[in-house]
Amino acid sequence: MKAAETSGGASDRARAYWSDAMDKGYRFMEEMRIYPLKECGEGLAPLEEALSGVDVRFSTTLLGELFPRIFYVREGLCSSLRAAAQELNGMGWGLKIEDGYRTPEMQRSLSGFPRVFDALLRMVTWELGGRKPSPELMLKRVTAVIATRCRIGTHISGSAIDISVYDRTTGKEIERGGSYIEISVRTPMESPFITPEELANRHKINGILRRHGWHPYPYEFWVRSRKPTTHELANRIRNHIARLRMPGNCVPARGGGEQPEARHAAHNEGKAHPMSFEM
């Protein structure tokens, strides 16, 4: 972390911000677990083909230094992503797809990926003032950054991507307060620990992607997924829970077999995407 984030009162403020953001991320992920899911059966489509002719890049790294990346999303989401990439091109920027679809095996492996886990361990140890974190706290922090349960993973549903953005003239990455994957107090989208220019760049990218239905995950600035936003989802989940807890209702058991792991309430052309939460 930067020196300004670890000195005196600034350090205390940074710790409080990190703890609050990670707690919110964990609570959101936990709320997602009880929400009814339904798989629509829509196929996946290759992004390298869908984005052909647009100035985009694709990561050449391995996921977790182990798996070749799978640059696919649901078929119905390709046109909107293409439109967003073209709009970025129009302002002199290019979209870099860092990651796309993940199998359950790929998703599970990320929680033990040294680059991510070791960075999180350092952050949580710092959060605790140098004390060793408990396994329970580490699980919460890992869950906020990585969907530790495949059922709540938007990458597994084929409805999320990880992105970077670059300058088409210089080829350099647009400054967003860190590169993919940054694990620090600068990780949340609205972090106060990045420069005004870096925050403005995040907002510009958000504005373009949002116009085409791709919304940010508030606790990782590189993640984009289809509608509704995580805030909208959280509100829907809380309302759903409230209805279930009304007199005469009960929270349904999870019997009846395993529910499909693919999930996401995406929208296409103004109406609910067929792979959506049951409301």
C-alpha positions as CSV (number, residue, x, y, z in Angstrom):
1,M,0.0,0.0,0.0
2,K,1.0,3.6,-0.4
3,A,2.7,5.3,2.5
4,A,-0.2,7.9,2.8
5,E,-2.5,5.0,3.5
6,T,-0.5,3.5,6.3
7,S,0.6,6.5,8.4
8,G,-1.1,7.7,11.6
9,G,-4.7,8.6,11.4
10,A,-4.8,7.8,7.7
11,S,-4.0,4.2,8.5
12,D,-6.9,4.0,11.0
13,R,-9.2,5.5,8.4
14,A,-8.0,3.1,5.7
15,R,-8.5,0.1,8.1
16,A,-12.0,1.2,8.9
17,Y,-12.8,1.7,5.2
18,W,-11.4,-1.7,4.2
19,S,-13.2,-3.5,7.0
20,D,-16.5,-1.9,6.1
21,A,-16.2,-2.5,2.4
22,M,-15.3,-6.2,2.9
23,D,-18.1,-6.7,5.4
24,K,-20.6,-5.3,2.9
25,G,-19.2,-7.5,0.2
26,Y,-19.5,-10.6,2.3
27,R,-23.0,-9.8,3.4
28,F,-24.1,-9.3,-0.2
29,M,-22.6,-12.7,-1.1
30,E,-24.3,-14.4,1.8
31,E,-27.7,-12.8,0.8
32,M,-27.3,-14.1,-2.7
33,R,-27.1,-17.7,-1.4
34,I,-30.8,-18.0,-0.4
35,Y,-32.2,-16.4,-3.6
36,P,-34.1,-18.7,-5.9
37,L,-32.3,-19.4,-9.2
38,K,-33.4,-20.7,-12.6
39,E,-31.2,-21.8,-15.4
40,C,-32.5,-20.6,-18.8
41,G,-30.4,-23.0,-21.0
42,E,-29.0,-20.2,-23.2
43,G,-25.7,-21.1,-24.8
44,L,-22.4,-19.4,-24.5
45,A,-20.7,-17.5,-27.4
46,P,-17.0,-16.8,-28.0
47,L,-16.1,-13.1,-27.4
48,E,-13.1,-13.2,-29.7
49,E,-15.6,-13.9,-32.5
50,A,-18.3,-11.5,-31.2
51,L,-15.8,-8.6,-30.9
52,S,-14.1,-9.3,-34.2
53,G,-13.3,-6.0,-36.0
54,V,-13.3,-4.0,-32.7
55,D,-10.1,-2.8,-31.1
56,V,-10.0,-5.0,-28.1
57,R,-7.4,-7.1,-26.3
58,F,-7.6,-10.4,-24.4
59,S,-5.5,-11.5,-21.5
60,T,-2.7,-14.0,-22.4
61,T,-2.2,-15.1,-18.7
62,L,-3.5,-18.3,-17.1
63,L,-6.3,-18.1,-14.5
64,G,-4.6,-18.8,-11.2
65,E,-1.5,-19.6,-13.1
66,L,-3.2,-22.9,-14.0
67,F,-6.2,-22.7,-16.3
68,P,-6.4,-21.2,-19.8
69,R,-9.0,-18.4,-19.8
70,I,-12.3,-19.0,-21.5
71,F,-13.5,-15.9,-23.2
72,Y,-17.2,-16.7,-23.5
73,V,-20.4,-15.1,-22.3
74,R,-24.1,-15.9,-22.8
75,E,-25.1,-15.5,-26.5
76,G,-27.6,-12.7,-25.8
77,L,-24.9,-10.5,-24.1
78,C,-22.5,-10.3,-27.0
79,S,-24.1,-7.4,-28.9
80,S,-24.2,-5.1,-25.9
81,L,-20.6,-5.8,-25.0
82,R,-19.6,-5.1,-28.6
83,A,-21.5,-1.8,-28.5
84,A,-19.7,-0.8,-25.3
85,A,-16.3,-1.7,-26.8
86,Q,-17.1,0.4,-29.9
87,E,-18.0,3.4,-27.8
88,L,-14.7,3.1,-25.8
89,N,-12.9,3.0,-29.2
90,G,-14.7,6.2,-30.2
91,M,-13.1,8.0,-27.3
92,G,-9.6,6.6,-27.9
93,W,-9.7,3.8,-25.4
94,G,-9.7,0.0,-25.9
95,L,-11.3,-2.7,-23.8
96,K,-9.1,-5.5,-22.5
97,I,-11.0,-8.7,-21.5
98,E,-9.1,-10.1,-18.5
99,D,-11.5,-13.0,-17.8
100,G,-14.8,-14.4,-18.8
101,Y,-16.6,-17.7,-18.2
102,R,-15.3,-20.0,-15.5
103,T,-16.0,-23.6,-14.8
104,P,-16.8,-24.5,-11.1
105,E,-13.3,-26.0,-10.9
106,M,-11.7,-22.8,-12.1
107,Q,-13.8,-20.7,-9.6
108,R,-13.0,-22.9,-6.7
109,S,-9.2,-22.8,-7.5
110,L,-9.1,-19.0,-7.1
111,S,-9.6,-19.0,-3.4
112,G,-6.2,-20.7,-3.1
113,F,-4.5,-18.8,-5.8
114,P,-1.3,-17.4,-4.1
115,R,-1.4,-14.0,-5.7
116,V,-4.9,-13.3,-4.4
117,F,-4.8,-15.3,-1.1
118,D,-1.4,-14.0,0.0
119,A,-2.4,-10.4,-0.8
120,L,-5.6,-10.8,1.1
121,L,-3.8,-12.4,4.1
122,R,-1.4,-9.4,4.1
123,M,-4.4,-7.0,4.0
124,V,-6.3,-8.8,6.8
125,T,-3.2,-9.0,9.0
126,W,-2.7,-5.2,8.5
127,E,-6.4,-4.7,9.2
128,L,-5.9,-6.4,12.5
129,G,-2.9,-4.4,13.4
130,G,-0.5,-7.3,12.8
131,R,-2.5,-10.0,14.5
132,K,-3.0,-13.3,12.8
133,P,-6.5,-13.5,11.4
134,S,-8.9,-16.4,12.3
135,P,-9.9,-18.8,9.5
136,E,-13.5,-17.5,9.9
137,L,-12.4,-13.9,9.1
138,M,-10.3,-15.0,6.2
139,L,-13.2,-16.9,4.7
140,K,-15.3,-13.8,4.9
141,R,-12.7,-11.7,3.3
142,V,-12.0,-14.2,0.5
143,T,-15.8,-14.5,-0.1
144,A,-16.1,-10.8,-0.6
145,V,-13.4,-10.8,-3.3
146,I,-14.0,-14.3,-4.8
147,A,-17.3,-16.1,-5.0
148,T,-16.3,-19.0,-2.8
149,R,-19.6,-20.8,-3.5
150,C,-20.1,-21.6,-7.1
151,R,-23.8,-21.0,-6.9
152,I,-23.3,-17.2,-6.5
153,G,-20.6,-16.8,-9.2
154,T,-21.5,-14.6,-12.1
155,H,-18.5,-15.8,-14.1
156,I,-19.8,-19.4,-13.8
157,S,-23.2,-18.2,-15.2
158,G,-21.5,-16.7,-18.3
159,S,-22.8,-13.2,-17.4
160,A,-19.6,-11.5,-16.1
161,I,-16.3,-10.3,-17.3
162,D,-13.2,-8.8,-15.8
163,I,-11.7,-5.8,-17.6
164,S,-8.9,-3.4,-18.0
165,V,-8.9,-0.4,-20.4
166,Y,-6.0,1.0,-22.4
167,D,-5.1,4.0,-24.5
168,R,-5.3,3.1,-28.2
169,T,-2.6,5.6,-29.1
170,T,0.0,4.8,-26.5
171,G,-1.1,1.2,-25.6
172,K,-0.7,2.0,-21.9
173,E,-3.3,1.0,-19.4
174,I,-5.7,3.7,-18.3
175,E,-5.0,4.6,-14.6
176,R,-7.8,3.3,-12.4
177,G,-6.0,3.2,-9.0
178,G,-4.4,-0.1,-9.6
179,S,-4.2,-2.9,-12.2
180,Y,-6.0,-6.2,-12.5
181,I,-5.9,-7.7,-9.8
182,E,-5.4,-5.0,-7.1
183,I,-6.0,-6.2,-3.5
184,S,-5.9,-3.1,-1.2
185,V,-8.0,-0.3,0.0
186,R,-8.1,0.9,-3.6
187,T,-10.0,-2.3,-4.7
188,P,-13.6,-1.1,-4.1
189,M,-15.0,0.9,-7.0
190,E,-15.6,4.2,-5.0
191,S,-12.4,4.0,-2.9
192,P,-11.4,7.3,-1.4
193,F,-7.8,6.2,-1.6
194,I,-7.3,6.8,-5.3
195,T,-6.6,10.1,-7.1
196,P,-9.4,12.3,-8.5
197,E,-8.1,11.4,-12.0
198,E,-8.2,7.7,-11.3
199,L,-11.7,8.0,-9.9
200,A,-12.8,10.0,-12.9
201,N,-11.5,7.3,-15.2
202,R,-13.4,4.6,-13.3
203,H,-16.6,6.7,-13.6
204,K,-16.0,7.3,-17.4
205,I,-15.6,3.6,-17.9
206,N,-18.7,2.8,-15.7
207,G,-20.8,5.3,-17.7
208,I,-20.0,3.7,-21.0
209,L,-20.4,0.1,-19.8
210,R,-23.6,1.0,-17.8
211,R,-25.2,2.5,-20.9
212,H,-24.9,-0.9,-22.5
213,G,-26.2,-2.9,-19.5
214,W,-22.8,-3.9,-17.9
215,H,-22.7,-2.9,-14.3
216,P,-19.8,-2.8,-11.7
217,Y,-19.5,-4.9,-8.6
218,P,-19.0,-2.3,-5.9
219,Y,-16.1,-4.1,-4.2
220,E,-13.8,-4.9,-7.2
221,F,-13.3,-2.2,-9.8
222,W,-12.5,-4.6,-12.6
223,V,-15.7,-6.7,-12.5
224,R,-18.6,-6.0,-14.8
225,S,-21.8,-8.1,-15.1
226,R,-25.3,-7.7,-16.6
227,K,-28.3,-6.0,-15.0
228,P,-29.5,-5.5,-12.5
229,T,-26.8,-3.8,-10.5
230,T,-25.6,-5.4,-7.3
231,H,-27.4,-2.7,-5.3
232,E,-30.6,-3.5,-7.1
233,L,-30.1,-7.2,-6.5
234,A,-29.4,-6.5,-2.8
235,N,-32.7,-4.6,-2.5
236,R,-34.6,-7.3,-4.4
237,I,-33.0,-10.0,-2.1
238,R,-33.9,-8.1,1.1
239,N,-37.5,-7.5,-0.1
240,H,-37.7,-11.2,-1.0
241,I,-36.5,-12.2,2.4
242,A,-38.9,-9.8,4.1
243,R,-41.8,-11.4,2.1
244,L,-40.7,-14.9,3.1
245,R,-40.6,-13.8,6.8
246,M,-44.1,-12.4,6.8
247,P,-46.7,-14.3,8.9
248,G,-47.8,-17.4,7.1
249,N,-44.6,-17.7,5.1
250,C,-41.4,-19.6,5.7
251,V,-38.0,-19.7,4.2
252,P,-38.0,-22.6,1.7
253,A,-35.8,-25.6,2.4
254,R,-33.1,-26.5,-0.1
255,G,-34.3,-29.9,-0.8
256,G,-35.4,-31.3,-4.1
257,G,-32.0,-31.7,-5.6
258,E,-29.2,-29.3,-6.4
259,Q,-30.2,-26.0,-8.0
260,P,-28.3,-24.9,-11.2
261,E,-25.2,-23.1,-10.3
262,A,-25.5,-20.6,-13.2
263,R,-27.1,-17.4,-12.1
264,H,-27.7,-13.8,-13.0
265,A,-30.5,-11.4,-13.7
266,A,-29.5,-10.0,-16.9
267,H,-31.7,-7.8,-19.1
268,N,-31.7,-7.7,-22.9
269,E,-33.5,-5.2,-25.1
270,G,-35.5,-3.8,-22.2
271,K,-36.9,-7.1,-20.9
272,A,-35.7,-9.7,-18.4
273,H,-33.0,-11.9,-19.8
274,P,-34.3,-15.6,-19.8
275,M,-31.6,-16.5,-17.3
276,S,-33.0,-14.5,-14.4
277,F,-33.9,-14.6,-10.7
278,E,-37.4,-15.8,-10.0
279,M,-39.2,-12.9,-8.6
